[in-house]
Amino acid sequence: MKTLYLDAFSGISGDMFIGALLDLGIDFDAFKAELAKLHVNGYELQCEHLTKNSIFGTSFDVVLNHEKDHGFIEHHREMMNNDKLHHAADHHHGDVRHLKDILSLIHTSDVSAKVKKQAGAVFKEIAAAEAEVHHLPVTDVHFHEVGALDSIVDIVGCFIALELLGVDDVQASPLTDGSGFINVAHGQMPVPVPAVMQMRIGTSIPIKQRTDIHTELITPTGMGLVKTLVTHFGTMPEDQRVLKVGYGFGKRDTGSFNALRAVLFEKKKLSNQLVNCKSDTVLLIEANLDDQTGESLGFVMDVLLDAGALDVFFTPIHMKKNRPATKLSLLVNPAEREKFVRLLLKYTRTIGVRYQTLQRSIMQRQFRSVATTFGPVHVKVATYGDIVKQTPEYEDCAKIAHEQKVALEEVYQEVTRQLTRPSD
């Protein structure tokens, strides 16, 4: 399982996001080939590897065949005052679009179904925020900055890049934004910009402001990506192995190091992790489900375990009116509470969950390799004082049984014989 951690010490934008992902090692030609499945033209992609503050990173940009329009939105009735001008501008620039136009463009493309769904979700988030800020129906909003071709490529490109990296989960640090005001086509806007603040409503997304930086660091595109993707805000994962670190450079002159750092982690299976403590703290999260099918429950269990739950189990219960039901329980790292609450609310029919903190006594866990007639096999060694348990690793034994055409039990018996042999 791969986790991407976004260290947003200087905010986040679409081009910074893609730059950081490219810096993690994505093949640029493969990235361009996937973006070509959008079936739009009129742009070129630039990817430059350079150094800032003696740190190497990647600068990514979408270069259009015409000048970018950096306005935010227009009201439909305002544009209708000169319908011919509207259509001429739309034909010439290609960056004045309604939400339905953008969603249709994405839906009819040949990018993966997952990319279509995620990119569409980001545009819906931004459209709803802009409409609320300007007191307009979503259908009356004309996109400029967000709906422009470069931003469509940015948003779709982010999800293509994540797919190419094989990322399973996205986490982030608290976000950082600037302060003061920025000038846009329709006048001054305060920082954080209104659309970013609107998308923050109803969430616990943490944003801290730097009063020494007088410009925007979090763009609406960046905030839309964060709100759609990030499952947990906090420090870097402590129980995962770092694979790569990448930097995506921003375009603004902030007077300090302007980049997004992306750290790619690999989470080992729980059974393969070393444990050096004798006790720990876990969070028990539960929900009662009386209208969930057995197949759906099995699917939910797989989702939760793949996301890193320590354990997932079901208990038959009876609810009001004596209806048979199922209690879903999972044990997780307390720091991942919000992540798993969101998964439960998303993948089950419950409308609420409960949780409590529990203390555990656990065995310390190490691994060693044992030589057998079939070859080396890893063995898990669990200890608690003078209590010792040794268990052959299933994956090793299953691989041997498959490759050497022997019964799995025969492999287990051979490992056990080697473990119980008197030492020389």
C-alpha positions as CSV (number, residue, x, y, z in Angstrom):
1,M,0.0,0.0,0.0
2,K,1.4,3.4,-1.0
3,T,0.7,6.6,0.8
4,L,1.4,10.0,-0.6
5,Y,2.1,12.7,2.0
6,L,1.8,16.3,0.9
7,D,4.0,18.7,2.9
8,A,2.2,21.9,2.1
9,F,4.5,24.4,3.9
10,S,4.1,26.8,1.0
11,G,0.5,26.1,0.0
12,I,-0.7,24.0,-3.0
13,S,-1.8,24.5,-6.6
14,G,-2.4,22.2,-9.5
15,D,0.9,22.8,-11.2
16,M,2.8,22.4,-7.9
17,F,1.0,19.1,-7.3
18,I,1.9,17.7,-10.7
19,G,5.4,19.0,-10.5
20,A,5.9,17.1,-7.2
21,L,4.5,13.9,-8.6
22,L,6.7,14.1,-11.7
23,D,9.6,14.7,-9.4
24,L,8.8,11.4,-7.7
25,G,9.8,9.7,-10.9
26,I,6.8,9.5,-13.2
27,D,7.7,9.0,-16.8
28,F,6.9,12.3,-18.6
29,D,6.1,10.6,-21.9
30,A,3.7,8.2,-20.2
31,F,2.1,11.1,-18.4
32,K,1.6,13.0,-21.7
33,A,0.2,9.9,-23.4
34,E,-2.4,9.5,-20.7
35,L,-3.3,13.2,-20.8
36,A,-3.8,12.9,-24.6
37,K,-6.8,10.7,-23.9
38,L,-8.6,13.9,-22.9
39,H,-8.8,14.6,-26.7
40,V,-8.2,18.3,-26.4
41,N,-5.5,20.4,-28.0
42,G,-4.2,23.9,-28.0
43,Y,-1.6,23.4,-25.2
44,E,1.9,22.1,-24.6
45,L,3.3,20.6,-21.4
46,Q,6.6,21.9,-19.9
47,C,8.5,20.0,-17.4
48,E,11.8,21.4,-16.2
49,H,14.1,20.0,-13.6
50,L,15.9,22.8,-11.7
51,T,17.3,23.9,-8.4
52,K,16.0,26.5,-6.0
53,N,17.7,27.2,-2.7
54,S,20.1,24.4,-3.5
55,I,17.2,22.0,-3.6
56,F,16.5,20.1,-6.8
57,G,12.9,19.8,-7.9
58,T,10.5,20.0,-10.9
59,S,8.6,22.9,-12.4
60,F,5.5,22.0,-14.4
61,D,3.4,24.2,-16.6
62,V,0.7,24.1,-19.2
63,V,1.5,26.5,-22.0
64,L,-1.5,27.5,-24.1
65,N,-1.5,28.5,-27.7
66,H,-3.2,31.8,-26.6
67,E,-3.1,34.0,-23.6
68,K,-4.6,32.7,-20.4
69,D,-7.7,34.4,-19.0
70,H,-7.2,34.8,-15.2
71,G,-10.6,36.0,-14.3
72,F,-12.6,33.8,-11.9
73,I,-16.3,33.6,-13.0
74,E,-18.9,35.5,-15.0
75,H,-22.7,35.5,-14.6
76,H,-24.5,34.0,-17.6
77,R,-26.8,37.0,-18.0
78,E,-23.8,39.4,-18.0
79,M,-22.4,37.5,-20.9
80,M,-25.7,37.4,-22.8
81,N,-25.6,41.2,-23.1
82,N,-23.3,40.6,-26.1
83,D,-24.1,37.0,-27.3
84,K,-21.9,37.3,-30.4
85,L,-19.0,38.5,-28.4
86,H,-19.5,35.7,-25.9
87,H,-19.5,33.0,-28.6
88,A,-16.5,34.6,-30.3
89,A,-14.5,34.7,-27.1
90,D,-15.5,31.2,-26.3
91,H,-14.5,30.0,-29.7
92,H,-11.2,31.9,-29.7
93,H,-10.1,31.3,-26.1
94,G,-11.7,28.0,-25.4
95,D,-11.6,28.8,-21.6
96,V,-15.1,30.1,-20.9
97,R,-17.1,27.0,-19.9
98,H,-20.0,25.9,-17.7
99,L,-19.6,23.1,-15.3
100,K,-21.7,20.8,-17.5
101,D,-19.3,21.5,-20.4
102,I,-16.3,20.5,-18.4
103,L,-17.9,17.4,-16.9
104,S,-19.0,16.4,-20.4
105,L,-15.5,16.9,-21.8
106,I,-14.1,14.7,-19.0
107,H,-16.8,12.1,-19.3
108,T,-16.4,11.6,-23.0
109,S,-12.6,11.3,-22.8
110,D,-10.7,8.0,-22.7
111,V,-9.1,8.5,-19.3
112,S,-9.9,5.9,-16.7
113,A,-13.2,5.8,-14.9
114,K,-11.5,6.5,-11.6
115,V,-9.8,9.6,-13.0
116,K,-13.1,10.8,-14.5
117,K,-14.9,10.5,-11.2
118,Q,-12.2,12.2,-9.1
119,A,-11.6,15.1,-11.6
120,G,-15.3,15.6,-11.8
121,A,-15.6,15.8,-8.0
122,V,-13.0,18.5,-7.9
123,F,-14.8,20.7,-10.4
124,K,-18.1,20.2,-8.6
125,E,-16.5,21.3,-5.3
126,I,-15.0,24.5,-6.9
127,A,-18.2,25.3,-8.9
128,A,-20.3,25.0,-5.7
129,A,-17.9,27.3,-3.8
130,E,-17.7,29.9,-6.5
131,A,-21.5,29.9,-7.0
132,E,-22.0,30.4,-3.2
133,V,-19.5,33.2,-3.0
134,H,-21.1,35.1,-5.9
135,H,-24.7,34.1,-5.0
136,L,-25.3,32.5,-8.4
137,P,-26.8,29.1,-9.4
138,V,-24.1,26.7,-10.3
139,T,-25.6,26.5,-13.8
140,D,-25.0,30.2,-14.3
141,V,-21.3,30.2,-13.5
142,H,-18.8,30.6,-16.3
143,F,-15.4,29.3,-15.5
144,H,-12.3,31.2,-16.4
145,E,-9.3,30.4,-14.2
146,V,-10.6,27.0,-13.1
147,G,-12.4,26.1,-16.4
148,A,-9.6,27.3,-18.6
149,L,-7.8,24.5,-20.6
150,D,-4.7,24.7,-18.5
151,S,-6.7,24.1,-15.3
152,I,-8.6,21.2,-16.8
153,V,-5.3,19.7,-17.7
154,D,-3.9,20.4,-14.2
155,I,-6.8,18.7,-12.4
156,V,-7.1,15.7,-14.7
157,G,-3.3,15.4,-14.8
158,C,-3.1,15.2,-11.0
159,F,-5.3,12.1,-10.9
160,I,-3.5,10.6,-13.9
161,A,-0.2,11.1,-12.1
162,L,-1.5,9.5,-8.9
163,E,-2.7,6.5,-10.9
164,L,0.7,6.1,-12.6
165,L,2.3,6.2,-9.1
166,G,-0.1,3.6,-7.8
167,V,-1.0,5.8,-4.8
168,D,-3.6,4.2,-2.5
169,D,-4.0,7.0,0.1
170,V,-3.2,10.7,0.3
171,Q,-2.4,12.5,3.6
172,A,-1.2,16.0,4.2
173,S,0.3,18.4,6.7
174,P,-1.7,21.5,7.8
175,L,-2.0,23.8,4.8
176,T,-0.2,27.2,4.7
177,D,-1.6,30.3,3.0
178,G,-0.4,33.8,2.7
179,S,-2.3,37.0,3.7
180,G,-3.3,40.4,2.4
181,F,-4.9,40.8,-1.0
182,I,-4.4,39.7,-4.6
183,N,-5.6,41.5,-7.8
184,V,-7.8,39.6,-10.2
185,A,-9.9,40.6,-13.3
186,H,-12.8,41.8,-11.1
187,G,-10.8,43.7,-8.5
188,Q,-9.1,42.8,-5.2
189,M,-9.7,39.6,-3.2
190,P,-8.6,38.8,0.3
191,V,-6.2,35.9,1.0
192,P,-7.3,33.1,1.5
193,V,-9.4,33.8,-1.5
194,P,-13.2,33.5,-1.0
195,A,-13.6,30.2,-2.9
196,V,-10.9,28.6,-0.8
197,M,-12.6,29.8,2.4
198,Q,-16.0,28.6,1.1
199,M,-14.6,25.1,0.5
200,R,-13.3,25.0,4.0
201,I,-16.9,25.2,5.5
202,G,-18.0,22.0,7.1
203,T,-14.5,20.5,7.1
204,S,-11.7,20.3,9.6
205,I,-9.0,21.2,7.0
206,P,-6.3,23.1,9.0
207,I,-5.0,26.3,7.4
208,K,-2.4,28.5,9.0
209,Q,-1.6,31.9,7.5
210,R,1.9,33.5,7.1
211,T,1.6,37.2,7.7
212,D,5.0,37.8,6.2
213,I,3.8,36.5,2.7
214,H,1.4,38.9,1.0
215,T,0.0,36.7,-1.8
216,E,-2.1,33.6,-2.4
217,L,-0.5,30.3,-1.7
218,I,-3.6,28.0,-1.8
219,T,-5.4,28.2,-5.1
220,P,-9.1,27.1,-5.6
221,T,-7.7,24.2,-7.7
222,G,-5.3,23.2,-4.9
223,M,-8.0,23.4,-2.3
224,G,-10.4,21.3,-4.4
225,L,-7.7,18.7,-4.8
226,V,-7.0,18.6,-1.1
227,K,-10.7,18.4,-0.1
228,T,-11.3,15.6,-2.6
229,L,-8.2,13.6,-2.0
230,V,-6.8,14.0,1.5
231,T,-8.0,11.5,4.1
232,H,-5.9,12.7,7.1
233,F,-4.1,15.9,8.2
234,G,-1.2,15.7,10.6
235,T,2.5,14.7,10.8
236,M,4.2,12.2,8.4
237,P,3.2,8.6,8.9
238,E,5.4,7.0,11.5
239,D,4.8,3.3,10.7
240,Q,5.7,3.4,7.0
241,R,8.9,3.3,4.9
242,V,9.9,6.3,2.8
243,L,10.3,5.4,-0.9
244,K,10.9,8.8,-2.6
245,V,10.7,12.5,-2.0
246,G,9.8,15.0,-4.7
247,Y,9.5,18.8,-4.9
248,G,7.0,20.7,-7.2
249,F,8.0,24.4,-7.5
250,G,5.4,27.2,-7.5
251,K,5.4,30.2,-9.9
252,R,4.9,33.0,-7.3
253,D,7.7,35.0,-5.8
254,T,6.9,34.6,-2.1
255,G,10.3,35.7,-0.8
256,S,10.8,32.2,0.6
257,F,11.1,28.6,-0.7
258,N,7.9,28.2,-2.7
259,A,7.4,24.5,-3.3
260,L,5.2,21.5,-2.5
261,R,7.0,18.6,-1.0
262,A,5.5,15.1,-1.8
263,V,6.7,12.1,0.1
264,L,5.9,8.6,-1.1
265,F,5.6,6.0,1.7
266,E,5.1,2.3,1.5
267,K,3.1,0.7,4.2
268,K,4.1,-2.9,5.0
269,K,1.4,-5.5,5.8
270,L,0.7,-5.5,9.6
271,S,1.9,-9.0,9.8
272,N,5.3,-7.9,8.4
273,Q,5.9,-5.0,10.7
274,L,8.3,-5.1,13.6
275,V,6.9,-4.4,17.1
276,N,9.2,-3.4,19.8
277,C,6.7,-2.3,22.5
278,K,4.7,-4.3,25.0
279,S,1.7,-2.0,25.0
280,D,0.0,0.5,22.8
281,T,-3.2,2.6,22.4
282,V,-5.8,1.9,19.7
283,L,-9.1,3.4,18.7
284,L,-12.2,1.1,18.5
285,I,-14.7,2.4,16.0
286,E,-18.2,0.8,15.7
287,A,-21.4,1.1,13.8
288,N,-24.6,-0.9,13.9
289,L,-25.9,-2.0,10.4
290,D,-29.4,-3.4,9.9
291,D,-29.7,-2.9,6.1
292,Q,-26.4,-4.0,4.7
293,T,-26.0,-7.1,2.5
294,G,-23.5,-9.8,3.3
295,E,-21.6,-9.1,0.0
296,S,-21.5,-5.4,0.9
297,L,-20.1,-6.2,4.4
298,G,-17.4,-8.3,2.9
299,F,-16.4,-5.5,0.5
300,V,-16.3,-3.0,3.4
301,M,-14.0,-5.3,5.4
302,D,-11.6,-5.4,2.4
303,V,-11.7,-1.6,2.0
304,L,-10.9,-1.0,5.7
305,L,-8.1,-3.6,5.9
306,D,-6.6,-2.3,2.7
307,A,-6.7,1.2,4.2
308,G,-4.6,0.0,7.2
309,A,-7.1,-1.0,9.9
310,L,-5.5,-3.1,12.5
311,D,-8.5,-5.5,12.7
312,V,-12.0,-5.6,11.4
313,F,-14.7,-7.9,12.7
314,F,-18.5,-8.5,12.7
315,T,-20.8,-9.3,15.6
316,P,-24.5,-10.5,15.1
317,I,-26.8,-8.2,17.1
318,H,-30.5,-7.4,17.4
319,M,-31.7,-3.8,17.1
320,K,-35.1,-2.0,17.6
321,K,-38.2,-4.0,16.7
322,N,-36.0,-7.1,17.2
323,R,-34.5,-6.8,13.7
324,P,-31.3,-8.9,13.2
325,A,-28.4,-6.7,12.4
326,T,-24.6,-6.6,12.3
327,K,-22.2,-4.6,14.5
328,L,-19.1,-3.6,12.5
329,S,-16.0,-3.1,14.7
330,L,-12.6,-2.0,13.7
331,L,-9.3,-1.2,15.5
332,V,-7.2,1.6,14.1
333,N,-4.4,4.0,14.9
334,P,-5.9,6.8,17.0
335,A,-4.3,9.4,14.6
336,E,-6.3,7.9,11.7
337,R,-9.8,8.4,13.3
338,E,-11.1,10.9,10.7
339,K,-9.8,8.8,7.8
340,F,-11.7,5.7,9.0
341,V,-14.8,7.6,10.0
342,R,-15.0,8.9,6.4
343,L,-14.6,5.4,5.0
344,L,-17.4,4.0,7.2
345,L,-19.7,6.8,6.2
346,K,-18.8,6.4,2.6
347,Y,-19.0,2.6,2.2
348,T,-21.7,1.6,4.6
349,R,-25.3,2.8,5.1
350,T,-24.8,4.0,8.6
351,I,-25.3,7.7,9.4
352,G,-23.2,7.8,12.5
353,V,-20.4,5.9,14.2
354,R,-19.1,5.7,17.8
355,Y,-15.5,5.3,19.0
356,Q,-13.5,4.9,22.2
357,T,-9.8,4.6,23.1
358,L,-8.5,1.3,24.3
359,Q,-5.2,0.2,25.9
360,R,-3.6,-3.0,24.7
361,S,-0.9,-5.4,25.9
362,I,0.9,-6.9,22.9
363,M,3.7,-9.2,22.1
364,Q,6.9,-7.9,20.7
365,R,7.4,-9.1,17.1
366,Q,10.6,-9.8,15.2
367,F,11.4,-11.9,12.1
368,R,14.1,-14.4,11.1
369,S,14.8,-16.6,8.2
370,V,14.8,-20.4,8.6
371,A,16.6,-22.7,6.2
372,T,14.5,-25.7,5.0
373,T,14.7,-28.4,2.4
374,F,12.4,-26.3,0.3
375,G,14.5,-23.1,0.7
376,P,14.5,-20.2,3.2
377,V,11.2,-19.3,4.9
378,H,10.6,-16.2,7.0
379,V,9.3,-16.9,10.5
380,K,7.5,-14.4,12.8
381,V,8.8,-14.6,16.4
382,A,6.5,-13.1,19.0
383,T,7.7,-12.7,22.6
384,Y,6.2,-11.4,25.9
385,G,8.6,-12.0,28.7
386,D,9.4,-15.8,28.7
387,I,6.5,-16.5,26.3
388,V,7.7,-17.2,22.8
389,K,5.5,-18.0,19.7
390,Q,7.0,-18.8,16.2
391,T,4.9,-18.8,13.1
392,P,5.9,-19.4,9.5
393,E,4.9,-16.7,7.1
394,Y,2.0,-17.8,5.0
395,E,3.1,-16.0,1.9
396,D,6.5,-17.7,1.8
397,C,5.0,-21.1,2.4
398,A,2.2,-20.6,-0.2
399,K,4.8,-19.5,-2.8
400,I,6.9,-22.6,-2.1
401,A,3.9,-24.9,-2.3
402,H,2.8,-23.4,-5.6
403,E,6.2,-23.4,-7.3
404,Q,7.3,-26.8,-6.0
405,K,4.0,-28.6,-6.4
406,V,3.7,-29.7,-2.8
407,A,1.0,-29.4,-0.2
408,L,0.9,-26.3,1.9
409,E,0.7,-28.4,5.1
410,E,3.9,-30.2,4.0
411,V,5.8,-26.9,3.9
412,Y,4.5,-25.9,7.3
413,Q,5.6,-29.3,8.8
414,E,9.1,-28.9,7.4
415,V,9.4,-25.4,8.9
416,T,8.2,-26.7,12.2
417,R,10.7,-29.5,12.1
418,Q,13.5,-27.0,11.6
419,L,12.2,-24.8,14.4
420,T,12.2,-27.7,16.9
421,R,15.5,-29.2,15.9
422,P,18.0,-29.1,18.7
423,S,20.7,-26.5,18.1
424,D,24.2,-27.8,17.5
